[in-house]
Amino acid sequence: MRSFLLTSLDCFLHDQMARERAAKRGGGAAIIQLDALTAEQCFALEPATDETPDKAFDRRWAAALLEQALARLDLEQTEAGKAELFIRLKPFVAEAARAGQPSLR
């Protein structure tokens, strides 16, 4: 029984030492905190809004759709040789879309 306990203790201590030195567990390495802000401080930096999650999703979806449409229009106008004109008119089209007004035709 004595040799069993001694062997078990030896294996246990060997495993513990191996775990402490293991690179995947950061053995011997100093822990560096990547995010210095606490959760409360991070949320305090977020803009306050009464927008519901579904409205926020819809807004982001519409913004992404508008961005894709403008990129596609940019490509079409470049292929048609009207890139210079599109670059000049793009701010007006984008501003009208952001304001919820019908775009210029």
N, CA and C atoms as an extended XYZ file, in Angstrom:
315
Properties=species:S:1:pos:R:3:atomname:S:1:resname:S:1:resid:I:1 pbc="F F F"
N         0.833       -1.189        0.000 N   MET     1
C         0.000        0.000        0.000 CA  MET     1
C         0.875        1.250        0.000 C   MET     1
N         1.978        1.171        0.745 N   ARG     2
C         2.879        2.319        0.838 CA  ARG     2
C         3.463        2.668       -0.530 C   ARG     2
N         3.892        1.675       -1.290 N   SER     3
C         4.473        1.925       -2.609 CA  SER     3
C         3.410        2.465       -3.575 C   SER     3
N         2.154        2.007       -3.455 N   PHE     4
C         1.067        2.514       -4.283 CA  PHE     4
C         0.839        3.998       -4.031 C   PHE     4
N         0.757        4.371       -2.740 N   LEU     5
C         0.551        5.778       -2.402 CA  LEU     5
C         1.734        6.642       -2.837 C   LEU     5
N         2.934        6.131       -2.674 N   LEU     6
C         4.125        6.868       -3.073 CA  LEU     6
C         4.159        7.060       -4.589 C   LEU     6
N         3.815        6.037       -5.348 N   THR     7
C         3.771        6.137       -6.806 CA  THR     7
C         2.665        7.088       -7.251 C   THR     7
N         1.499        7.018       -6.609 N   SER     8
C         0.388        7.912       -6.937 CA  SER     8
C         0.760        9.365       -6.669 C   SER     8
N         1.396        9.626       -5.533 N   LEU     9
C         1.831       10.978       -5.202 CA  LEU     9
C         2.870       11.469       -6.202 C   LEU     9
N         3.783       10.606       -6.581 N   ASP    10
C         4.810       10.966       -7.547 CA  ASP    10
C         4.182       11.332       -8.896 C   ASP    10
N         3.223       10.518       -9.355 N   CYS    11
C         2.530       10.809      -10.618 CA  CYS    11
C         1.741       12.106      -10.524 C   CYS    11
N         1.071       12.322       -9.400 N   PHE    12
C         0.298       13.534       -9.193 CA  PHE    12
C         1.193       14.766       -9.249 C   PHE    12
N         2.316       14.731       -8.531 N   LEU    13
C         3.234       15.871       -8.524 CA  LEU    13
C         3.834       16.116       -9.904 C   LEU    13
N         4.136       15.050      -10.630 N   HIS    14
C         4.668       15.186      -11.985 CA  HIS    14
C         3.634       15.846      -12.897 C   HIS    14
N         2.374       15.409      -12.807 N   ASP    15
C         1.310       15.997      -13.624 CA  ASP    15
C         1.087       17.462      -13.277 C   ASP    15
N         1.121       17.794      -11.995 N   GLN    16
C         0.943       19.188      -11.582 CA  GLN    16
C         2.054       20.069      -12.134 C   GLN    16
N         3.285       19.583      -12.073 N   MET    17
C         4.414       20.361      -12.574 CA  MET    17
C         4.299       20.540      -14.090 C   MET    17
N         3.858       19.500      -14.783 N   ALA    18
C         3.685       19.582      -16.234 CA  ALA    18
C         2.580       20.578      -16.594 C   ALA    18
N         1.503       20.591      -15.836 N   ARG    19
C         0.414       21.538      -16.076 CA  ARG    19
C         0.854       22.977      -15.872 C   ARG    19
N         1.660       23.196      -14.846 N   GLU    20
C         2.127       24.554      -14.564 CA  GLU    20
C         3.051       25.063      -15.660 C   GLU    20
N         3.801       24.182      -16.275 N   ARG    21
C         4.734       24.585      -17.324 CA  ARG    21
C         4.110       24.562      -18.715 C   ARG    21
N         2.906       24.073      -18.831 N   ALA    22
C         2.277       23.933      -20.149 CA  ALA    22
C         2.065       25.300      -20.796 C   ALA    22
N         2.445       25.427      -22.043 N   ALA    23
C         2.333       26.698      -22.766 CA  ALA    23
C         0.870       27.082      -22.969 C   ALA    23
N         0.013       26.116      -23.179 N   LYS    24
C        -1.381       26.454      -23.437 CA  LYS    24
C        -2.093       26.975      -22.188 C   LYS    24
N        -1.537       26.733      -21.040 N   ARG    25
C        -2.110       27.261      -19.814 CA  ARG    25
C        -1.340       28.479      -19.327 C   ARG    25
N        -0.381       28.932      -20.122 N   GLY    26
C         0.376       30.118      -19.758 CA  GLY    26
C         1.352       29.880      -18.639 C   GLY    26
N         1.861       28.665      -18.524 N   GLY    27
C         2.782       28.333      -17.451 CA  GLY    27
C         4.022       29.214      -17.478 C   GLY    27
N         4.285       29.934      -16.420 N   GLY    28
C         5.463       30.771      -16.307 CA  GLY    28
C         5.333       32.125      -16.968 C   GLY    28
N         4.316       32.337      -17.767 N   ALA    29
C         4.141       33.615      -18.453 CA  ALA    29
C         3.288       34.542      -17.608 C   ALA    29
N         3.626       35.822      -17.675 N   ALA    30
C         2.846       36.820      -16.947 CA  ALA    30
C         1.530       37.066      -17.677 C   ALA    30
N         0.463       37.203      -16.933 N   ILE    31
C        -0.841       37.454      -17.521 CA  ILE    31
C        -0.954       38.934      -17.836 C   ILE    31
N        -1.299       39.225      -19.077 N   ILE    32
C        -1.471       40.610      -19.517 CA  ILE    32
C        -2.954       40.842      -19.742 C   ILE    32
N        -3.500       41.840      -19.096 N   GLN    33
C        -4.906       42.158      -19.261 CA  GLN    33
C        -5.071       42.971      -20.536 C   GLN    33
N        -5.823       42.427      -21.501 N   LEU    34
C        -5.990       43.094      -22.777 CA  LEU    34
C        -6.995       44.235      -22.704 C   LEU    34
N        -8.019       44.077      -21.932 N   ASP    35
C        -9.042       45.101      -21.832 CA  ASP    35
C        -8.984       45.704      -20.444 C   ASP    35
N        -8.506       46.918      -20.360 N   ALA    36
C        -8.333       47.562      -19.065 CA  ALA    36
C        -9.649       48.088      -18.498 C   ALA    36
N       -10.657       48.247      -19.343 N   LEU    37
C       -11.939       48.770      -18.873 CA  LEU    37
C       -12.802       47.650      -18.302 C   LEU    37
N       -13.524       47.966      -17.271 N   THR    38
C       -14.479       47.005      -16.724 CA  THR    38
C       -15.725       47.015      -17.597 C   THR    38
N       -16.589       46.063      -17.376 N   ALA    39
C       -17.802       45.969      -18.174 CA  ALA    39
C       -18.654       47.226      -18.030 C   ALA    39
N       -18.748       47.756      -16.824 N   GLU    40
C       -19.547       48.953      -16.603 CA  GLU    40
C       -18.982       50.145      -17.374 C   GLU    40
N       -17.655       50.250      -17.404 N   GLN    41
C       -17.033       51.358      -18.125 CA  GLN    41
C       -17.244       51.205      -19.631 C   GLN    41
N       -17.221       49.984      -20.136 N   CYS    42
C       -17.464       49.767      -21.565 CA  CYS    42
C       -18.886       50.158      -21.942 C   CYS    42
N       -19.853       49.753      -21.114 N   PHE    43
C       -21.236       50.080      -21.412 CA  PHE    43
C       -21.511       51.565      -21.250 C   PHE    43
N       -20.765       52.241      -20.395 N   ALA    44
C       -20.942       53.681      -20.225 CA  ALA    44
C       -20.511       54.439      -21.471 C   ALA    44
N       -19.603       53.868      -22.245 N   LEU    45
C       -19.136       54.509      -23.468 CA  LEU    45
C       -20.097       54.322      -24.640 C   LEU    45
N       -20.995       53.357      -24.535 N   GLU    46
C       -21.970       53.115      -25.595 CA  GLU    46
C       -22.982       54.255      -25.639 C   GLU    46
N       -23.426       54.638      -26.834 N   PRO    47
C       -24.415       55.709      -26.920 CA  PRO    47
C       -25.752       55.261      -26.327 C   PRO    47
N       -26.360       56.144      -25.575 N   ALA    48
C       -27.658       55.840      -24.967 CA  ALA    48
C       -28.743       56.042      -26.011 C   ALA    48
N       -29.622       55.068      -26.129 N   THR    49
C       -30.705       55.162      -27.090 CA  THR    49
C       -31.901       54.369      -26.568 C   THR    49
N       -33.071       54.763      -26.999 N   ASP    50
C       -34.275       54.026      -26.618 CA  ASP    50
C       -34.723       53.116      -27.755 C   ASP    50
N       -33.810       52.864      -28.702 N   GLU    51
C       -34.105       52.040      -29.859 CA  GLU    51
C       -34.186       50.569      -29.445 C   GLU    51
N       -35.216       49.903      -29.916 N   THR    52
C       -35.366       48.479      -29.608 CA  THR    52
C       -34.398       47.668      -30.468 C   THR    52
N       -34.059       46.462      -30.039 N   PRO    53
C       -33.121       45.649      -30.817 CA  PRO    53
C       -33.585       45.382      -32.249 C   PRO    53
N       -34.884       45.165      -32.453 N   ASP    54
C       -35.346       44.906      -33.821 CA  ASP    54
C       -35.244       46.152      -34.697 C   ASP    54
N       -35.472       47.318      -34.131 N   LYS    55
C       -35.304       48.560      -34.902 CA  LYS    55
C       -33.833       48.807      -35.206 C   LYS    55
N       -32.948       48.500      -34.259 N   ALA    56
C       -31.514       48.655      -34.492 CA  ALA    56
C       -31.059       47.708      -35.599 C   ALA    56
N       -31.575       46.482      -35.586 N   PHE    57
C       -31.240       45.531      -36.643 CA  PHE    57
C       -31.713       46.045      -37.996 C   PHE    57
N       -32.960       46.526      -38.052 N   ASP    58
C       -33.497       47.054      -39.303 CA  ASP    58
C       -32.670       48.239      -39.807 C   ASP    58
N       -32.254       49.106      -38.890 N   ARG    59
C       -31.450       50.269      -39.276 CA  ARG    59
C       -30.108       49.822      -39.843 C   ARG    59
N       -29.464       48.868      -39.176 N   ARG    60
C       -28.175       48.371      -39.671 CA  ARG    60
C       -28.334       47.645      -40.999 C   ARG    60
N       -29.419       46.895      -41.138 N   TRP    61
C       -29.677       46.180      -42.385 CA  TRP    61
C       -29.881       47.172      -43.521 C   TRP    61
N       -30.661       48.239      -43.276 N   ALA    62
C       -30.896       49.252      -44.307 CA  ALA    62
C       -29.598       49.972      -44.672 C   ALA    62
N       -28.761       50.250      -43.678 N   ALA    63
C       -27.483       50.909      -43.956 CA  ALA    63
C       -26.585       50.006      -44.801 C   ALA    63
N       -26.575       48.713      -44.488 N   ALA    64
C       -25.767       47.773      -45.276 CA  ALA    64
C       -26.300       47.658      -46.693 C   ALA    64
N       -27.622       47.630      -46.836 N   LEU    65
C       -28.243       47.557      -48.153 CA  LEU    65
C       -27.923       48.801      -48.970 C   LEU    65
N       -27.992       49.963      -48.335 N   LEU    66
C       -27.669       51.213      -49.010 CA  LEU    66
C       -26.207       51.232      -49.448 C   LEU    66
N       -25.327       50.746      -48.590 N   GLU    67
C       -23.902       50.696      -48.926 CA  GLU    67
C       -23.650       49.783      -50.120 C   GLU    67
N       -24.313       48.622      -50.136 N   GLN    68
C       -24.154       47.711      -51.265 CA  GLN    68
C       -24.713       48.308      -52.552 C   GLN    68
N       -25.854       48.983      -52.454 N   ALA    69
C       -26.458       49.598      -53.637 CA  ALA    69
C       -25.562       50.700      -54.190 C   ALA    69
N       -24.982       51.512      -53.305 N   LEU    70
C       -24.093       52.570      -53.769 CA  LEU    70
C       -22.827       51.993      -54.398 C   LEU    70
N       -22.312       50.905      -53.843 N   ALA    71
C       -21.130       50.266      -54.418 CA  ALA    71
C       -21.443       49.695      -55.798 C   ALA    71
N       -22.617       49.107      -55.934 N   ARG    72
C       -23.022       48.556      -57.228 CA  ARG    72
C       -23.241       49.666      -58.258 C   ARG    72
N       -23.876       50.758      -57.821 N   LEU    73
C       -24.086       51.901      -58.699 CA  LEU    73
C       -22.756       52.519      -59.107 C   LEU    73
N       -21.821       52.580      -58.177 N   ASP    74
C       -20.491       53.095      -58.476 CA  ASP    74
C       -19.821       52.247      -59.560 C   ASP    74
N       -19.917       50.937      -59.437 N   LEU    75
C       -19.334       50.037      -60.428 CA  LEU    75
C       -19.993       50.220      -61.791 C   LEU    75
N       -21.314       50.322      -61.800 N   GLU    76
C       -22.039       50.502      -63.069 CA  GLU    76
C       -21.651       51.819      -63.735 C   GLU    76
N       -21.563       52.872      -62.950 N   GLN    77
C       -21.224       54.174      -63.523 CA  GLN    77
C       -19.769       54.215      -64.000 C   GLN    77
N       -18.904       53.527      -63.306 N   THR    78
C       -17.502       53.462      -63.732 CA  THR    78
C       -17.393       52.719      -65.059 C   THR    78
N       -18.134       51.609      -65.175 N   GLU    79
C       -18.123       50.848      -66.425 CA  GLU    79
C       -18.720       51.640      -67.569 C   GLU    79
N       -19.674       52.534      -67.270 N   ALA    80
C       -20.315       53.352      -68.301 CA  ALA    80
C       -19.493       54.603      -68.627 C   ALA    80
N       -18.389       54.792      -67.923 N   GLY    81
C       -17.542       55.953      -68.183 CA  GLY    81
C       -18.020       57.224      -67.511 C   GLY    81
N       -18.872       57.104      -66.513 N   LYS    82
C       -19.423       58.272      -65.827 CA  LYS    82
C       -18.957       58.337      -64.365 C   LYS    82
N       -17.763       57.851      -64.104 N   ALA    83
C       -17.255       57.802      -62.733 CA  ALA    83
C       -17.117       59.192      -62.134 C   ALA    83
N       -16.629       60.149      -62.910 N   GLU    84
C       -16.431       61.522      -62.419 CA  GLU    84
C       -17.769       62.144      -61.997 C   GLU    84
N       -18.794       61.964      -62.823 N   LEU    85
C       -20.122       62.499      -62.493 CA  LEU    85
C       -20.689       61.825      -61.251 C   LEU    85
N       -20.520       60.501      -61.144 N   PHE    86
C       -21.046       59.788      -59.980 CA  PHE    86
C       -20.357       60.240      -58.697 C   PHE    86
N       -19.044       60.446      -58.767 N   ILE    87
C       -18.314       60.901      -57.581 CA  ILE    87
C       -18.847       62.246      -57.105 C   ILE    87
N       -19.198       63.103      -58.043 N   ARG    88
C       -19.740       64.423      -57.667 CA  ARG    88
C       -21.163       64.340      -57.110 C   ARG    88
N       -21.968       63.442      -57.642 N   LEU    89
C       -23.373       63.354      -57.222 CA  LEU    89
C       -23.615       62.421      -56.037 C   LEU    89
N       -22.669       61.535      -55.752 N   LYS    90
C       -22.843       60.543      -54.695 CA  LYS    90
C       -23.186       61.146      -53.336 C   LYS    90
N       -22.544       62.231      -52.887 N   PRO    91
C       -22.919       62.794      -51.578 CA  PRO    91
C       -24.383       63.207      -51.489 C   PRO    91
N       -24.950       63.690      -52.601 N   PHE    92
C       -26.347       64.117      -52.580 CA  PHE    92
C       -27.300       62.929      -52.518 C   PHE    92
N       -26.980       61.878      -53.248 N   VAL    93
C       -27.815       60.669      -53.226 CA  VAL    93
C       -27.753       60.021      -51.856 C   VAL    93
N       -26.557       59.915      -51.304 N   ALA    94
C       -26.388       59.281      -49.997 CA  ALA    94
C       -27.061       60.098      -48.901 C   ALA    94
N       -26.964       61.411      -48.959 N   GLU    95
C       -27.591       62.267      -47.945 CA  GLU    95
C       -29.112       62.181      -48.023 C   GLU    95
N       -29.659       62.152      -49.226 N   ALA    96
C       -31.110       62.029      -49.381 CA  ALA    96
C       -31.599       60.688      -48.844 C   ALA    96
N       -30.823       59.640      -49.071 N   ALA    97
C       -31.209       58.315      -48.558 CA  ALA    97
C       -31.136       58.263      -47.046 C   ALA    97
N       -30.135       58.894      -46.453 N   ARG    98
C       -30.029       58.901      -44.991 CA  ARG    98
C       -31.177       59.679      -44.356 C   ARG    98
N       -31.620       60.722      -45.019 N   ALA    99
C       -32.703       61.540      -44.486 CA  ALA    99
C       -34.073       60.896      -44.696 C   ALA    99
N       -34.117       59.812      -45.460 N   GLY   100
C       -35.382       59.126      -45.713 CA  GLY   100
C       -36.164       59.730      -46.841 C   GLY   100
N       -35.551       60.577      -47.633 N   GLN   101
C       -36.209       61.210      -48.764 CA  GLN   101
C       -36.002       60.349      -49.993 C   GLN   101
N       -36.850       60.521      -50.987 N   PRO   102
C       -36.629       59.786      -52.230 CA  PRO   102
C       -35.337       60.278      -52.881 C   PRO   102
N       -34.638       59.357      -53.526 N   SER   103
C       -33.368       59.720      -54.147 CA  SER   103
C       -33.593       60.520      -55.402 C   SER   103
N       -32.560       61.176      -55.848 N   LEU   104
C       -32.612       61.963      -57.072 CA  LEU   104
C       -32.655       61.032      -58.266 C   LEU   104
N       -33.447       61.373      -59.259 N   ARG   105
C       -33.526       60.528      -60.463 CA  ARG   105
C       -33.100       61.286      -61.663 C   ARG   105
